Amino acid sequence: DSYAACQREVDNVWRDGPDWNARAIRNVARMGWFSSDRTIRQYAKEIWNVPV
């Protein structure tokens, strides 16, 4: 029930284009720093035990 209620809320926001766009922009703006190079280096070190 809670999933369906949340999905209905998302559907309502999506129908309001300007609100949806504003939320999407804020979401991207608040994202943390991501670097594929850093991620691969971290995986190599922590998961695959490759000396880096």
C-alpha distance matrix in Angstrom:
0.0 3.8 5.5 5.2 6.2 8.7 9.9 10.7 12.5 14.4 15.3 16.7 18.7 20.0 21.4 23.5 25.9 27.9 24.9 23.4 26.9 27.5 24.4 25.3 28.9 27.9 25.7 28.8 31.2 29.4 29.3 31.4 34.7 34.5 37.5 37.5 41.0 39.8 36.8 39.0 41.6 39.0 37.7 41.3 42.2 39.2 37.9 40.9 43.6 45.7 48.3 47.7
3.8 0.0 3.8 5.5 5.0 6.1 8.6 9.9 10.6 12.4 14.2 15.5 16.8 18.3 20.2 21.8 24.2 25.7 22.5 21.1 24.5 24.7 21.4 22.6 26.0 24.7 22.5 25.7 27.9 26.0 25.9 28.1 31.4 31.5 34.7 34.9 38.3 36.9 34.1 36.6 39.0 36.4 35.3 39.0 39.7 36.7 35.8 38.9 41.4 43.5 45.9 45.2
5.5 3.8 0.0 3.8 5.4 5.1 6.1 8.6 9.9 10.5 12.2 14.3 15.4 16.3 18.5 20.5 22.3 24.2 21.3 19.3 22.6 23.3 19.9 20.5 24.0 23.2 20.8 23.6 26.2 24.5 24.1 26.3 29.5 29.2 32.2 32.2 35.7 34.6 31.6 33.9 36.5 34.2 32.9 36.6 37.6 34.8 33.6 36.6 39.2 41.2 43.7 42.9
5.2 5.5 3.8 0.0 3.8 5.4 5.0 6.2 8.7 9.8 10.4 12.4 14.4 15.1 16.6 19.0 21.2 23.4 20.8 18.9 22.4 23.4 20.5 21.1 24.8 24.4 22.2 25.1 27.7 26.5 26.3 28.8 31.9 31.6 34.6 34.6 38.2 37.3 34.4 36.6 39.4 37.2 36.0 39.6 40.8 38.1 36.8 39.7 42.5 44.2 46.8 45.9
6.2 5.0 5.4 3.8 0.0 3.8 5.4 5.2 6.4 8.8 9.9 10.8 12.7 14.4 15.7 17.5 20.1 21.9 18.9 17.7 21.3 21.9 19.0 20.3 23.8 23.0 21.3 24.5 26.7 25.4 25.7 28.4 31.7 31.9 35.0 35.5 39.0 38.0 35.3 37.8 40.4 38.1 37.2 40.9 41.9 39.2 38.2 41.3 43.9 45.7 48.0 47.0
8.7 6.1 5.1 5.4 3.8 0.0 3.8 5.4 5.1 6.3 8.6 9.9 10.7 12.3 14.5 15.9 18.1 19.7 16.6 15.0 18.5 18.9 15.7 16.9 20.4 19.5 17.6 20.8 23.1 21.7 21.9 24.6 27.9 28.1 31.3 31.9 35.4 34.3 31.8 34.4 37.0 34.7 34.0 37.7 38.6 36.1 35.3 38.3 40.9 42.5 44.7 43.6
9.9 8.6 6.1 5.0 5.4 3.8 0.0 3.8 5.3 5.0 6.1 8.6 9.9 10.3 12.4 14.6 16.5 18.7 16.1 14.0 17.4 18.6 15.7 16.3 20.0 19.8 17.8 20.6 23.3 22.4 22.4 25.2 28.3 28.1 31.1 31.3 35.0 34.3 31.6 34.0 36.9 34.9 33.9 37.6 38.9 36.5 35.4 38.2 41.0 42.4 44.8 43.6
10.7 9.9 8.6 6.2 5.2 5.4 3.8 0.0 3.8 5.4 5.0 6.2 8.7 9.8 10.7 13.0 15.5 17.8 15.3 13.9 17.6 18.7 16.4 17.5 21.1 21.0 19.6 22.5 25.0 24.3 24.8 27.8 30.9 31.0 34.0 34.4 38.1 37.5 35.0 37.5 40.3 38.4 37.5 41.2 42.5 40.1 39.1 41.9 44.7 46.1 48.4 47.1
12.5 10.6 9.9 8.7 6.4 5.1 5.3 3.8 0.0 3.8 5.4 5.1 6.3 8.6 10.1 11.3 13.9 15.5 12.5 11.6 15.3 15.8 13.4 15.1 18.4 17.9 16.9 20.1 22.1 21.4 22.3 25.4 28.7 29.1 32.4 33.2 36.8 36.0 33.7 36.5 39.1 37.1 36.6 40.3 41.4 39.1 38.5 41.4 44.0 45.3 47.4 45.9
14.4 12.4 10.5 9.8 8.8 6.3 5.0 5.4 3.8 0.0 3.8 5.4 5.2 6.1 8.7 10.1 11.9 13.8 11.1 9.1 12.7 13.7 11.2 12.1 15.7 15.7 14.3 17.1 19.6 19.2 19.7 23.0 25.9 26.1 29.3 29.9 33.6 33.0 30.8 33.4 36.1 34.4 33.9 37.5 38.8 36.7 36.0 38.8 41.4 42.6 44.6 43.0
15.3 14.2 12.2 10.4 9.9 8.6 6.1 5.0 5.4 3.8 0.0 3.8 5.5 5.1 6.3 9.0 11.0 13.7 11.9 9.9 13.4 15.2 13.4 14.0 17.6 18.2 17.1 19.6 22.2 22.3 22.7 26.0 28.8 28.8 31.7 32.1 35.9 35.6 33.3 35.8 38.7 37.2 36.5 40.0 41.5 39.6 38.6 41.2 44.0 45.0 47.2 45.6
16.7 15.5 14.3 12.4 10.8 9.9 8.6 6.2 5.1 5.4 3.8 0.0 3.8 5.5 5.3 6.9 9.9 12.1 10.0 9.4 13.1 14.3 12.9 14.4 17.6 18.0 17.6 20.4 22.4 22.6 23.6 27.1 30.0 30.4 33.5 34.3 38.0 37.6 35.6 38.2 41.0 39.4 39.0 42.6 43.9 42.0 41.3 44.0 46.7 47.6 49.7 47.9
18.7 16.8 15.4 14.4 12.7 10.7 9.9 8.7 6.3 5.2 5.5 3.8 0.0 3.8 5.4 5.3 7.7 9.2 6.6 5.8 9.6 10.5 9.1 10.9 13.9 14.2 14.1 16.9 18.8 19.1 20.3 23.9 26.8 27.4 30.5 31.6 35.2 34.7 33.0 35.7 38.4 36.9 36.8 40.3 41.6 39.8 39.4 42.1 44.6 45.4 47.2 45.3
20.0 18.3 16.3 15.1 14.4 12.3 10.3 9.8 8.6 6.1 5.1 5.5 3.8 0.0 3.8 5.4 6.2 9.0 7.7 5.3 8.6 10.9 9.8 10.2 13.5 14.7 14.3 16.3 18.7 19.6 20.2 23.9 26.4 26.5 29.4 30.1 33.8 33.7 31.9 34.4 37.3 36.1 35.7 39.2 40.7 39.2 38.5 40.9 43.7 44.3 46.2 44.3
21.4 20.2 18.5 16.6 15.7 14.5 12.4 10.7 10.1 8.7 6.3 5.3 5.4 3.8 0.0 3.8 5.8 9.0 8.7 7.7 10.5 12.8 12.6 13.4 16.2 17.6 17.6 19.6 21.8 22.8 23.8 27.4 29.9 30.1 32.9 33.6 37.3 37.3 35.6 38.0 40.9 39.8 39.4 42.8 44.5 42.9 42.2 44.6 47.4 48.0 49.9 47.9
23.5 21.8 20.5 19.0 17.5 15.9 14.6 13.0 11.3 10.1 9.0 6.9 5.3 5.4 3.8 0.0 3.8 5.8 5.5 6.1 8.6 10.2 10.7 12.2 14.4 15.6 16.4 18.5 20.0 21.3 22.7 26.5 28.9 29.6 32.5 33.6 37.2 37.1 35.7 38.3 41.0 40.0 39.9 43.3 44.8 43.3 43.0 45.4 48.0 48.5 50.2 48.0
25.9 24.2 22.3 21.2 20.1 18.1 16.5 15.5 13.9 11.9 11.0 9.9 7.7 6.2 5.8 3.8 0.0 3.8 5.5 5.1 6.0 8.5 9.9 10.4 12.2 14.2 15.1 16.5 18.2 20.0 21.2 25.0 27.1 27.6 30.3 31.4 34.9 35.1 33.8 36.4 39.1 38.3 38.4 41.6 43.2 42.1 41.7 44.0 46.5 46.7 48.4 46.0
27.9 25.7 24.2 23.4 21.9 19.7 18.7 17.8 15.5 13.8 13.7 12.1 9.2 9.0 9.0 5.8 3.8 0.0 3.8 5.5 5.1 6.1 8.6 9.8 10.6 12.3 14.1 15.5 16.4 18.4 20.2 23.9 26.0 27.0 29.8 31.3 34.7 34.7 33.7 36.5 39.0 38.2 38.6 41.9 43.2 42.2 42.2 44.5 46.8 47.0 48.3 45.8
24.9 22.5 21.3 20.8 18.9 16.6 16.1 15.3 12.5 11.1 11.9 10.0 6.6 7.7 8.7 5.5 5.5 3.8 0.0 3.8 5.4 5.1 6.2 8.6 9.9 10.6 12.2 14.4 15.3 16.5 18.5 22.2 24.8 25.9 29.0 30.6 34.0 33.6 32.6 35.5 37.9 36.8 37.2 40.6 41.7 40.4 40.4 43.0 45.3 45.7 47.0 44.7
23.4 21.1 19.3 18.9 17.7 15.0 14.0 13.9 11.6 9.1 9.9 9.4 5.8 5.3 7.7 6.1 5.1 5.5 3.8 0.0 3.8 5.5 5.2 6.1 8.6 10.0 10.5 12.4 14.2 15.4 16.7 20.5 22.9 23.6 26.6 27.8 31.3 31.2 29.8 32.6 35.2 34.1 34.3 37.7 39.0 37.7 37.5 40.0 42.4 42.8 44.3 42.1
26.9 24.5 22.6 22.4 21.3 18.5 17.4 17.6 15.3 12.7 13.4 13.1 9.6 8.6 10.5 8.6 6.0 5.1 5.4 3.8 0.0 3.8 5.4 5.1 6.1 8.6 9.8 10.7 12.2 14.3 15.6 19.3 21.3 22.0 24.8 26.2 29.6 29.6 28.7 31.4 33.9 33.2 33.6 36.8 38.2 37.2 37.2 39.5 41.8 41.9 43.2 40.7
27.5 24.7 23.3 23.4 21.9 18.9 18.6 18.7 15.8 13.7 15.2 14.3 10.5 10.9 12.8 10.2 8.5 6.1 5.1 5.5 3.8 0.0 3.8 5.5 5.2 6.2 8.5 10.1 10.5 12.3 14.4 18.1 20.3 21.7 24.7 26.7 29.8 29.5 28.8 31.8 33.9 33.0 33.8 37.0 38.1 37.1 37.4 39.9 41.9 42.1 43.2 40.6
24.4 21.4 19.9 20.5 19.0 15.7 15.7 16.4 13.4 11.2 13.4 12.9 9.1 9.8 12.6 10.7 9.9 8.6 6.2 5.2 5.4 3.8 0.0 3.8 5.5 5.1 6.0 8.7 9.8 10.6 12.4 16.1 18.8 20.1 23.3 25.1 28.4 27.8 26.7 29.8 32.0 30.8 31.4 34.8 35.8 34.5 34.7 37.3 39.4 39.9 41.1 38.8
25.3 22.6 20.5 21.1 20.3 16.9 16.3 17.5 15.1 12.1 14.0 14.4 10.9 10.2 13.4 12.2 10.4 9.8 8.6 6.1 5.1 5.5 3.8 0.0 3.8 5.5 5.0 6.3 8.6 10.0 10.8 14.6 16.8 17.5 20.6 22.1 25.5 25.2 24.1 27.0 29.4 28.4 28.9 32.2 33.4 32.3 32.4 34.8 37.0 37.3 38.6 36.2
28.9 26.0 24.0 24.8 23.8 20.4 20.0 21.1 18.4 15.7 17.6 17.6 13.9 13.5 16.2 14.4 12.2 10.6 9.9 8.6 6.1 5.2 5.5 3.8 0.0 3.8 5.4 5.3 6.1 8.7 10.1 13.7 15.5 16.7 19.6 21.7 24.7 24.5 23.9 26.9 29.0 28.3 29.2 32.3 33.4 32.7 33.1 35.4 37.3 37.3 38.3 35.6
27.9 24.7 23.2 24.4 23.0 19.5 19.8 21.0 17.9 15.7 18.2 18.0 14.2 14.7 17.6 15.6 14.2 12.3 10.6 10.0 8.6 6.2 5.1 5.5 3.8 0.0 3.8 5.5 5.0 6.1 8.7 12.2 14.6 16.5 19.8 22.2 25.1 24.2 23.7 27.1 28.8 27.7 28.8 32.1 32.8 31.8 32.5 35.1 36.8 37.0 37.9 35.3
25.7 22.5 20.8 22.2 21.3 17.6 17.8 19.6 16.9 14.3 17.1 17.6 14.1 14.3 17.6 16.4 15.1 14.1 12.2 10.5 9.8 8.5 6.0 5.0 5.4 3.8 0.0 3.8 5.5 5.3 6.4 10.1 12.9 14.2 17.7 19.7 22.8 21.9 20.9 24.2 26.2 24.9 25.7 29.1 29.9 28.7 29.2 31.8 33.7 34.1 35.2 32.8
28.8 25.7 23.6 25.1 24.5 20.8 20.6 22.5 20.1 17.1 19.6 20.4 16.9 16.3 19.6 18.5 16.5 15.5 14.4 12.4 10.7 10.1 8.7 6.3 5.3 5.5 3.8 0.0 3.8 5.5 5.2 8.8 10.6 11.6 14.8 16.9 19.9 19.4 18.8 21.9 23.9 23.1 24.0 27.2 28.2 27.4 27.9 30.3 32.1 32.2 33.2 30.5
31.2 27.9 26.2 27.7 26.7 23.1 23.3 25.0 22.1 19.6 22.2 22.4 18.8 18.7 21.8 20.0 18.2 16.4 15.3 14.2 12.2 10.5 9.8 8.6 6.1 5.0 5.5 3.8 0.0 3.8 5.6 8.5 10.2 12.4 15.5 18.3 20.9 20.0 20.0 23.3 24.8 24.0 25.5 28.5 29.1 28.5 29.5 31.9 33.4 33.3 33.9 31.1
29.4 26.0 24.5 26.5 25.4 21.7 22.4 24.3 21.4 19.2 22.3 22.6 19.1 19.6 22.8 21.3 20.0 18.4 16.5 15.4 14.3 12.3 10.6 10.0 8.7 6.1 5.3 5.5 3.8 0.0 3.8 6.5 9.3 11.9 15.4 18.2 20.7 19.3 19.0 22.6 23.9 22.5 24.0 27.2 27.5 26.5 27.7 30.4 31.7 32.0 32.6 30.0
29.3 25.9 24.1 26.3 25.7 21.9 22.4 24.8 22.3 19.7 22.7 23.6 20.3 20.2 23.8 22.7 21.2 20.2 18.5 16.7 15.6 14.4 12.4 10.8 10.1 8.7 6.4 5.2 5.6 3.8 0.0 3.8 6.6 8.5 12.1 14.7 17.4 16.0 15.4 18.9 20.4 19.1 20.5 23.7 24.2 23.2 24.2 26.8 28.3 28.5 29.3 26.8
31.4 28.1 26.3 28.8 28.4 24.6 25.2 27.8 25.4 23.0 26.0 27.1 23.9 23.9 27.4 26.5 25.0 23.9 22.2 20.5 19.3 18.1 16.1 14.6 13.7 12.2 10.1 8.8 8.5 6.5 3.8 0.0 3.8 6.3 10.0 12.9 15.0 13.1 12.9 16.6 17.5 16.1 17.9 21.0 21.1 20.3 21.7 24.3 25.4 25.7 26.2 23.6
34.7 31.4 29.5 31.9 31.7 27.9 28.3 30.9 28.7 25.9 28.8 30.0 26.8 26.4 29.9 28.9 27.1 26.0 24.8 22.9 21.3 20.3 18.8 16.8 15.5 14.6 12.9 10.6 10.2 9.3 6.6 3.8 0.0 3.8 6.8 10.2 11.9 10.2 10.8 14.3 15.0 14.2 16.4 19.0 19.3 19.2 20.7 22.8 23.8 23.6 23.8 21.0
34.5 31.5 29.2 31.6 31.9 28.1 28.1 31.0 29.1 26.1 28.8 30.4 27.4 26.5 30.1 29.6 27.6 27.0 25.9 23.6 22.0 21.7 20.1 17.5 16.7 16.5 14.2 11.6 12.4 11.9 8.5 6.3 3.8 0.0 3.8 6.6 8.9 7.8 7.8 11.1 12.4 12.0 13.7 16.3 17.2 17.2 18.2 20.1 21.4 21.0 21.7 18.9
37.5 34.7 32.2 34.6 35.0 31.3 31.1 34.0 32.4 29.3 31.7 33.5 30.5 29.4 32.9 32.5 30.3 29.8 29.0 26.6 24.8 24.7 23.3 20.6 19.6 19.8 17.7 14.8 15.5 15.4 12.1 10.0 6.8 3.8 0.0 3.8 5.4 5.2 6.2 8.7 9.9 10.6 12.3 14.2 15.4 16.2 17.3 18.5 19.7 18.7 19.2 16.2
37.5 34.9 32.2 34.6 35.5 31.9 31.3 34.4 33.2 29.9 32.1 34.3 31.6 30.1 33.6 33.6 31.4 31.3 30.6 27.8 26.2 26.7 25.1 22.1 21.7 22.2 19.7 16.9 18.3 18.2 14.7 12.9 10.2 6.6 3.8 0.0 3.8 5.4 4.9 6.1 8.4 9.7 10.3 12.0 14.1 15.0 15.4 16.1 17.9 16.7 17.7 15.1
41.0 38.3 35.7 38.2 39.0 35.4 35.0 38.1 36.8 33.6 35.9 38.0 35.2 33.8 37.3 37.2 34.9 34.7 34.0 31.3 29.6 29.8 28.4 25.5 24.7 25.1 22.8 19.9 20.9 20.7 17.4 15.0 11.9 8.9 5.4 3.8 0.0 3.8 5.4 5.3 6.1 8.6 10.0 10.6 12.3 14.2 15.0 15.2 16.3 14.5 15.0 11.9
39.8 36.9 34.6 37.3 38.0 34.3 34.3 37.5 36.0 33.0 35.6 37.6 34.7 33.7 37.3 37.1 35.1 34.7 33.6 31.2 29.6 29.5 27.8 25.2 24.5 24.2 21.9 19.4 20.0 19.3 16.0 13.1 10.2 7.8 5.2 5.4 3.8 0.0 3.8 5.6 5.1 6.1 8.6 9.8 10.6 11.9 13.5 14.4 15.1 14.0 14.1 11.2
36.8 34.1 31.6 34.4 35.3 31.8 31.6 35.0 33.7 30.8 33.3 35.6 33.0 31.9 35.6 35.7 33.8 33.7 32.6 29.8 28.7 28.8 26.7 24.1 23.9 23.7 20.9 18.8 20.0 19.0 15.4 12.9 10.8 7.8 6.2 4.9 5.4 3.8 0.0 3.8 5.4 5.1 6.1 8.5 9.9 10.3 11.1 12.4 13.9 13.4 14.6 12.4
39.0 36.6 33.9 36.6 37.8 34.4 34.0 37.5 36.5 33.4 35.8 38.2 35.7 34.4 38.0 38.3 36.4 36.5 35.5 32.6 31.4 31.8 29.8 27.0 26.9 27.1 24.2 21.9 23.3 22.6 18.9 16.6 14.3 11.1 8.7 6.1 5.3 5.6 3.8 0.0 3.8 5.4 5.0 6.0 8.6 9.9 10.0 10.2 11.9 10.8 12.3 10.4
41.6 39.0 36.5 39.4 40.4 37.0 36.9 40.3 39.1 36.1 38.7 41.0 38.4 37.3 40.9 41.0 39.1 39.0 37.9 35.2 33.9 33.9 32.0 29.4 29.0 28.8 26.2 23.9 24.8 23.9 20.4 17.5 15.0 12.4 9.9 8.4 6.1 5.1 5.4 3.8 0.0 3.8 5.5 5.1 6.2 8.6 9.9 9.9 10.4 8.9 9.4 7.0
39.0 36.4 34.2 37.2 38.1 34.7 34.9 38.4 37.1 34.4 37.2 39.4 36.9 36.1 39.8 40.0 38.3 38.2 36.8 34.1 33.2 33.0 30.8 28.4 28.3 27.7 24.9 23.1 24.0 22.5 19.1 16.1 14.2 12.0 10.6 9.7 8.6 6.1 5.1 5.4 3.8 0.0 3.8 5.4 5.2 5.9 7.8 9.2 9.6 9.6 10.5 8.9
37.7 35.3 32.9 36.0 37.2 34.0 33.9 37.5 36.6 33.9 36.5 39.0 36.8 35.7 39.4 39.9 38.4 38.6 37.2 34.3 33.6 33.8 31.4 28.9 29.2 28.8 25.7 24.0 25.5 24.0 20.5 17.9 16.4 13.7 12.3 10.3 10.0 8.6 6.1 5.0 5.5 3.8 0.0 3.8 5.4 5.3 5.1 6.5 8.2 8.7 10.9 10.3
41.3 39.0 36.6 39.6 40.9 37.7 37.6 41.2 40.3 37.5 40.0 42.6 40.3 39.2 42.8 43.3 41.6 41.9 40.6 37.7 36.8 37.0 34.8 32.2 32.3 32.1 29.1 27.2 28.5 27.2 23.7 21.0 19.0 16.3 14.2 12.0 10.6 9.8 8.5 6.0 5.1 5.4 3.8 0.0 3.8 5.9 5.8 4.9 5.9 5.1 7.5 7.4
42.2 39.7 37.6 40.8 41.9 38.6 38.9 42.5 41.4 38.8 41.5 43.9 41.6 40.7 44.5 44.8 43.2 43.2 41.7 39.0 38.2 38.1 35.8 33.4 33.4 32.8 29.9 28.2 29.1 27.5 24.2 21.1 19.3 17.2 15.4 14.1 12.3 10.6 9.9 8.6 6.2 5.2 5.4 3.8 0.0 3.8 6.0 6.0 4.8 5.2 6.2 6.5
39.2 36.7 34.8 38.1 39.2 36.1 36.5 40.1 39.1 36.7 39.6 42.0 39.8 39.2 42.9 43.3 42.1 42.2 40.4 37.7 37.2 37.1 34.5 32.3 32.7 31.8 28.7 27.4 28.5 26.5 23.2 20.3 19.2 17.2 16.2 15.0 14.2 11.9 10.3 9.9 8.6 5.9 5.3 5.9 3.8 0.0 3.8 6.1 5.7 8.0 9.6 10.2
37.9 35.8 33.6 36.8 38.2 35.3 35.4 39.1 38.5 36.0 38.6 41.3 39.4 38.5 42.2 43.0 41.7 42.2 40.4 37.5 37.2 37.4 34.7 32.4 33.1 32.5 29.2 27.9 29.5 27.7 24.2 21.7 20.7 18.2 17.3 15.4 15.0 13.5 11.1 10.0 9.9 7.8 5.1 5.8 6.0 3.8 0.0 3.8 5.7 8.2 11.0 12.1
40.9 38.9 36.6 39.7 41.3 38.3 38.2 41.9 41.4 38.8 41.2 44.0 42.1 40.9 44.6 45.4 44.0 44.5 43.0 40.0 39.5 39.9 37.3 34.8 35.4 35.1 31.8 30.3 31.9 30.4 26.8 24.3 22.8 20.1 18.5 16.1 15.2 14.4 12.4 10.2 9.9 9.2 6.5 4.9 6.0 6.1 3.8 0.0 3.8 5.5 9.0 10.7
43.6 41.4 39.2 42.5 43.9 40.9 41.0 44.7 44.0 41.4 44.0 46.7 44.6 43.7 47.4 48.0 46.5 46.8 45.3 42.4 41.8 41.9 39.4 37.0 37.3 36.8 33.7 32.1 33.4 31.7 28.3 25.4 23.8 21.4 19.7 17.9 16.3 15.1 13.9 11.9 10.4 9.6 8.2 5.9 4.8 5.7 5.7 3.8 0.0 3.8 6.4 8.9
45.7 43.5 41.2 44.2 45.7 42.5 42.4 46.1 45.3 42.6 45.0 47.6 45.4 44.3 48.0 48.5 46.7 47.0 45.7 42.8 41.9 42.1 39.9 37.3 37.3 37.0 34.1 32.2 33.3 32.0 28.5 25.7 23.6 21.0 18.7 16.7 14.5 14.0 13.4 10.8 8.9 9.6 8.7 5.1 5.2 8.0 8.2 5.5 3.8 0.0 3.8 6.1
48.3 45.9 43.7 46.8 48.0 44.7 44.8 48.4 47.4 44.6 47.2 49.7 47.2 46.2 49.9 50.2 48.4 48.3 47.0 44.3 43.2 43.2 41.1 38.6 38.3 37.9 35.2 33.2 33.9 32.6 29.3 26.2 23.8 21.7 19.2 17.7 15.0 14.1 14.6 12.3 9.4 10.5 10.9 7.5 6.2 9.6 11.0 9.0 6.4 3.8 0.0 3.8
47.7 45.2 42.9 45.9 47.0 43.6 43.6 47.1 45.9 43.0 45.6 47.9 45.3 44.3 47.9 48.0 46.0 45.8 44.7 42.1 40.7 40.6 38.8 36.2 35.6 35.3 32.8 30.5 31.1 30.0 26.8 23.6 21.0 18.9 16.2 15.1 11.9 11.2 12.4 10.4 7.0 8.9 10.3 7.4 6.5 10.2 12.1 10.7 8.9 6.1 3.8 0.0
